[in-house]
């Protein structure tokens, strides 16, 4: 990894949930490249530590084990991160889970688990970092939602509901903390070539990748780095007048009329 330089988030502590893999890992890498110190909250610390070693991040990256569904664990992991790197200047609520369920056969416990990870956890993490941001009179929170917040398709019940709720939480929270100069935004990626997506497309019926690509006006799907570029911009001072916004990063997918 290149030596840290003065960048968009130089010297700031950026906390990323689920930052060990996929889009989260790309956000971690971009934030480090832009001069931040970074903490990762993840249930399994192993991949995060491997990421730190791969990037040569040293003491600029801290990994705190945490199941973000539980307030006590969020509080404890946040304390570990702050003790190592100082108050959190920017929170990226990236951790989430997909859900493929039937509205009739899905159990109450399965529903609660989806919403605990995809919606409640974002509030729990925001609640942990906001007191210090309020004292500082500045800060940024970015919630990673999904294009499913606006448009979805059969089989994703209730993922779309949870991600729609996350966008609603973004708007509400932005209004609550705007007077403290704390910004809250949502970013919704479309199809992105993470390892999970690549594996899915590789094992899907023949022609699935071509079908997916054909739906994109740009003729391709995105990369984790492209999502990360936008994410780090939104938590940086370059986006100082952007709050309560919902940015779609989907290569124009959501703008296309089906037909």
C-alpha positions, 0 to 999 in steps of 0.5 A, a space after each residue: 500500500 502506498 504511503 498515506 498522503 493528505 487526502 479528502 479524509 486526512 487524519 480523520 477516524 472513519 468507522 466502517 461496519 462490515 468493512 472486511 470484504 466486498 464494498 466495505 473493504 473497498 471503502 476501507 482501502 479508499 479511506 486509507 488512501 485518502 489519509 484516514 485512520 480506519 476501524 472495522 466492526 465485523 463479526 469475524 475479525 479474521 478477514 479484516 486483519 488479513 485486509 490490514 496485512 494486505 494493505 500494509 495499514 499497520 496501526 492505521 487500521 483497527 479491527 474490532 469484533 462486533 455483532 452489530 445487531 446487539 447494542 452492548 456489542 456496538 458500544 464495546 466495539 466503538 469504545 475499542 475503536 475510539 481508544 485506539 484512533 480517537 473520536 469517530 469523524 465519519 461512520 459508514 454503515 455498510 454491513 448488511 445481509 440479503 434476504 430471499 424469503 416468501 412473505 407467507 412462510 417467512 418466520 417472525 424470527 427471520 424477519 427480525 434478523 433481516 431488520 436487525 442487521 439492515 436497519 436497526 444496526 445503522 441506528 445503533 452505530 449512529 447512536 454510538 458515534 453521535 455524542 462525540 460528533 455533536 460535541 465536535 460540531 461536525 461529522 458524517 454518517 453514510 448508510 449503504 442502502 441498495 437500488 432495491 430501496 427504490 426498485 426490486 423484484 420477486 424473491 427479495 422479500 423483505 430486503 427491499 423493505 429494510 433498505 427502503 427503511 434505511 433511506 427513510 432513516 437517513 432522511 430523518 436522522 439528517 434533519 435531527 442532527 443538521 444543526 450540529 453540522 453533522 451530515 447523514 446520507 445514503 448511497 445505493 449501489 447497483 450490481 457490483 462485481 464483488 466476490 459474492 456477485 462474481 460467484 453468483 454470476 459464475 454459477 447462474 444459468 448460462 447467459 445470466 451475466 449477459 442478461 444482467 449486463 444488457 440491462 445496464 445503459 453503460 454496458 457493464 456492472 460496477 466495481 467495488 472501487 467505484 462505489 468506494 470513490 463515491 462513498 469517501 466523497 460523501 463523508 469528506 468535506 468536499 460534500 459539506 453541503 450534502 445531507 439527507 440525500 440518497 445517491 444511486 451508484 448503478 450505472 444508470 440502471 434505475 433510470 432505464 424504462 423496462 421494455 
